[in-house]
Amino acid sequence: MTYEDIKQMNNKELHATLREERKQLQKMKFNHAVSPIENPTKITAGRKTVARLMTEINSRRNANNSEA
């Protein structure tokens, strides 16, 4: 998921996607701890996606707070 895709989402979609990505990341981490997964770079990609989502959520929150 690219940052451009994330910027086009509304707030509800952002939060729903963030919840889903966090669930998937947690599941991948657990599976990797039990038995190594084939491609551990998926964990890194998942962490980066969560970070991108959080960055956009926080930037929108800060933009709304500075207007008020």
Secondary structure, 3 states (H helix, E strand, C coil): CCHHHHHCCCHHHHHHHHHHHHHHHHHHHHHHHHCCCCCCHHHHHHHHHHHHHHHHHHHHHHHHHHHC
